[in-house]
Amino acid sequence: MPIKPMIRNNICLNAHPEGCAANVRKQIDYAKKNLSKTSSSPKLALIVGCSNGYGLASRICAGFGYEAVTVGLSFENEPSEKRSGTPGYYNNKAFDIEAEKAGFVSITLNGDAYSDETKAATIEAVKKAAAKKGIPAKIDLFIYSLASPVRNDPKTGVMYRSVIKPIGGAFSGKTLNMMDGTFNVAQAEPATEEEISNTVKVMGGEDWELWMDALDSAGLFSQETRAAAYTYIGPELSWAIYKNGTIGKAKEDLERACRDINKKLTETKKIKGAWVSVNKALVTRSSAVIPIIPFYIASLFKVMKEMGLHEGCIEQIARLYRERLYTLDGKVPVDSENRIRIDDWEMRDDVQNAVTQRMEIVTPENVFAETDIIGFKQDFMEAHGFDVAGVNYDAD
């Protein structure tokens, strides 16, 4: 039977295999045209959280932009007779098919990135991939792009669950339904101390540190290794629910972990460096359900497209590699907090002023003209393999 999108409350419950594959091929084409292999570009890349969004783009840019051997890890649900697999399942499958066609070495693992067993299996996969290519088992590039709502602590077995909530007071904000352009007021109660702690446990930097320790102990790093994890800051209007909320606390811990990793590994010259990259707001499976974020992103897209500044995941990561991590002079440009900023175009004063003005004039009557809600919906659908050009959605 044909697969049609099943969407409930800005959440898509299924995915289309052919659409996901077409979207992967489109990103591959961009990477091949906008990145090229150099003497300093990575030869062996590990991406934890490789199946969607920034993680998928990171793997595509490394593999097809720089022709690196890639090992990818994510946790996906396979398809069954009753339901489709997750988008990441089809994305990973498409990546491996295209890599094999191009003659590139790639190994993809499906497992719980938080577990010690998965870390051990990934280390063996890295060694296997390097041997298959005939290169040293030294990771040049390690991207930690994990996004999970829950985490089982490998030491205690306790499951922790993250929440998206404000801290210190309730939050109320105007949000946008991307499916029909209607507005409503989204409310969120303040997080408890336990919820804050649990969110940090799931989405903070502890697991990134454990990965770095495991890879270091296995002897997989070199003095040229670059490691990066992703974060978001955004405009002040979103801070109550994001930067100053539970997610923000987790991201603070991610930056704390980055500092500790650099003290342990960079200052001892075991790796080139570790960085937190602040990326642009984009449509992801999670951003569509965070209060006020869909309204902000739809307005932001409208402004940035009018200014010729808009980037999607693949464009952002290609620029991250080309102009930050792998520059011609070998230096990595950072801000005063040692963070990489590829949200620089989003956070330009002229962009933010225009977005603020746009959001103030938007009404239910002019929402389709004054925001890019159509583009927001398109990106959301494509992330699940739907509405991708050239795909026959009436086929079985």
N, C-alpha and C positions, 0 to 999 in steps of 0.2 A: 504493500500500500504506500501511497505518497506520504511523505513526512511534512506535516504542517506545524508551524510554531505554536507552542502552548505557553501562553504568557499570563501570569497572575501577579498583579500588584508590582509591575516593573521587574518581575523575575521570569526568566524564560526557563521552562522545565525540560526542554529537550534540545537536540542539535541535529543538523543535517550533514551527513558525511561528505557529500560532493561539494557543498558550499564551503565547509571548513577547508577542504583540500584546495579549492580554487583560491580562497583567501590566503592560504599559505604560499601558493605559487605566485600570487601577486606581490607578496612581501619579499619573496626570494628574488623576483625580477628587480625590485627596487634596490635591494642590498647589492646585487651584482653590478648595477649601474652606478652606485654611489660610494662604493668602497672597493679598494684594491689591495691585494697582498703586497706587503713591504717586508724589509728585513727585520723590522721590530714588531710586526703584527703577530698575534697569538698563533701558535701551532697546535695547542691542545687546550680546549676550553671545557669547563664543567659548569653547567647551569642547573641550579637547584630551584625548581619552580619554573620548568621550561615550556609549559604547555599553552599558556594564554598570555595575552597582553604584552607587558614589557619583558617578561621572561622568554616568551616565544620569539619576540623580536630580537632579543639578545642572542639567542641561539642561531637564528637565521643570519644575523649580521656576522657572527663569528664563523659560521660554517660556509655560507655562500658569498659573503663579502670578503673574508680573509682566507677562505679555504682551509680553515682549521678543523682538526679532528674534534668532534663534539660528543660529550656524554651528557645526557639530559635526564633529570629525575622529576617526576611529578606523581601525584596520586589521582588516578582516574577510575571512573566506573565504566566497565566494558558494556557493550550493547547486549540486550537480551531479546527474547521473542516479544516481550511486552513494551519495552521502552528502548530509546536510543541510548548510546553511550554519551558521556560528557563531551563537550566541545574539545577539551584537551586531549581526549583519547584519539579523536579523528585528526587533530592537529599534529600530534606526535607521529601518528601513522603516516600522514602525508609527508612530514619532514623526512622520515626515514626512507620513504619511497623515492623522493626527489634526490636525497643524498646518494642513494645507491645508483640512481641513473647517472648522476654527475661523477661517480667514482670517488665520493668522499666517505670517510669512515665516520659512522655515527652509531652510538649505542644508546638506547632509551630504556630506562627502568621505571617501573610502576610500583610505588611503595610509599610507606610513611617516612617522610624525611626526618622526623623527629626521633626515630628509633635507632638504636645502636646497630641492629642487624642490617638496616638499610644503608647506613653509613659504611659498614664493612663491605656490603655487596657493591656499593658505588665505587669504593676504592679499588676493588678487584676489576670492575668494569673499566675504570680509567687505565689500569695497567694493561688490560686486554686490548683496549682501543689503541693505545700507544704501540704495543707490540705489532698489531695488525698493520699499522702504518710504517713501522720500523723507525720510530723516533723515541727519544728518552721519555719515560713516564714522569714528566715535569709539567704541571699545569701552569700555563702562562696567564690564563684568565679564569677567575672564579666569580660567577655571578650568583648572589643569593637573592632570589626573587620569590620567596615563599609567601603565599597568602592562604591561610587556613583559619577556619573559625574555632577549631579545637586542637588541643595538643595533649598527648599522653607523655607524662614525664618519664624518660627512660630509666631513671633511678628508682622512683617510687611507684610508678604505674598509675599515679593519680591523673585523671583527665581534667584539664582546664578548658574553660570556654570563654571566648572573648565577647565583648559587647561594644556597640557603638552608642555611647551615652555621654552627656555633658557631666562635668564635675562641679559640685558646689551649688547647683541650682538647676531647675527645669529649663528645657530649651523649647522654644516655639518658633518655627520658621516657615515661610512660604515655600512650597515645593511644587514641582511640575510633573504631571503625568504625561510621559512622552508618547503614549499611545493615542491620546485624544486631545492633548493640549489644554486640559483642564487644570486648574489650580486647587490646592487645598492647603490647610495649615497642618504641618506635621509637628508633633509634640514628642518629647523624650524626657523621661524622668531622670533625675541625677543618679549617677552610679554610686553604689556602695563601695566601701573600701575593699571588700572582697572582690567585687567586679573589676575594680581598677587593677588590683594585684593580678587577677587571673588574665586580664587582657594583656598586661605586660609580659606575663609568663608565656602567652601564646604568640604575641606579635612583636615582642621586644627582641633584644639582641643575644639572649642566652644561647639559642640554638645555633646562630651564626658562629659564635665563639666555639661551640662544641665541634662544628664542622671544621673550622680552621685548625683546632687542636688535632682532630683526627687525621686530617690531610697532612699536617706537619709531621705528626708521629709516623705516618706512612712514608715519609720522605718524598712527597709529591710536589713540594714547592721548590722554587728556585729564586734567585735574586731578581729575576725579571717578572715574577708573579704579581699580577694586579688583581685585587679583590674589590668587589663593589656590591653594595646593597642599596635598595631603592626606598625613597621616602617622598612625602609631599607636605608642603607647608600651606600654600594657598593664601587667599586674601583674608583680611580681618573679618569680613562678614561670615566666614565659615569657621572661625576659630572656636566658637563656643561648642560646636559639635565635633570639631576635628582637632585642631592644634592644641586647644586647651581642654579637650575631652579625653576619654579613655584611649583613643587611638594615638593622640598626641603624646600621652605618657609612655605608650609603647615605643613610639618613634624616638622619644628622648633616650630611652634605654638602648635603642639601636645605635644611636650616636655615641652613647657611653661605651658600648661594646666595641665600636670602631676605634675609639681612643685606646682602649685596652689592647686590642689586637695590634695596633701600631706600636705600642710600647713593647709588646712581647715579640713581635715578628719583624716589624720594619726597622726599629731602632737597633735590633741585633743583626740586621742585614740578611734576614732569612727570606724576605720578600721585598718587592719594589714598594708596595704600599697598599693600604686598604682605605676605601672612601665610601661615604654615604652620598649618593647622587640624588639631588632634589629634582624630581621630574615634574612635567606639566600635568595639569588635570586632563584626564581623558575618560572616555566611556569604557567602563569595565563592568563585569557582572556585579560588583559590589557598589560602585559609585552610583548606580541607577537607583539604589534604595536608601542612600544616606540623605536625610532631610536637608533641603535647600540646595544640595549639590547639583541635581539635574537642572534646576532653574539657572544656576550660575554657569554651568558648563554650556548650556544651550545659548546663553547670552555671550559667553566668552568665544565660542566657536563663530558666532555671527561677526563679532568684532575682528577676530584674528583672521578670518577668511577675507573680510573686506580690506584688511591691511596687508594681505599677502604673507601672513606670519604663521598660518595654521600648520601644525604637524600632528601626525598620528604616531602610534607606537613605533613603527619601523623608522620613520623619519627622525624621531627623537633619539633612538638608540644609535642610528647611523651617525648622528651628530655627536653623541656622547663618545663613541669610539674614535671618530675622525678628529674632533676638535678638543677632546678632553683626555681620554685615557691613552690614545696612541697618536700624539702630536708629533710633528716632524722633529722638534727639538727635544722630545722626550719628557718635557715638563707637563705636569697636570695642573691646569688652572683651577684654583679653589677660592672660596670666599674666606672671610675672617674666622669662620668656625671650621675651616679645613673641609668644607663640603663642596662637592661639585654642583654647579647650578646649571641645569638645562631647562629650568623653569624661567630662565632669564627673559625670554620674549613674553611669556604670560604675565610676568610681574613688572614689566615696563610701566612707568607712570601713565603714559598715554593710553596704553591698553586698559589698565585698571580703571582709569577715569572714564573711558568710553563705556566699559562694561557696567560701571556703577550707574552712569546716566541712562544706559539702555534698560537696566533692570527697574529703574524708577518709572519709566514710561510704559512698560509692558502691561497690557490688560488682556483679559480673556478674548477680547475682540481682535486684538492686533498681534497676538502671540506668534502666529505663524510668519508674520511679516517682520517683526522686530527681533526675533530670536531664531536660532538655527535648530529648532526642535526637530525638523525633518532630518538634518544631518546627525543629530544625537540619536534619533531612532534608527537611522541607517547603520551607524557604527555599532549600536547595540545588537541589531539583528545580524549583522555580518559576524560579530563575535561568536554567534551561535550557528553560523553557516547558512543563514537565511538572507534573502534579498541580495544575493551576490550575482553580479552580472554574468550571463552565459550559462547559468545552471538551470536545468529543466526540473522545476519543482513539482511537475505533474507525473514524473516518472516514478515507478515503484522503487 
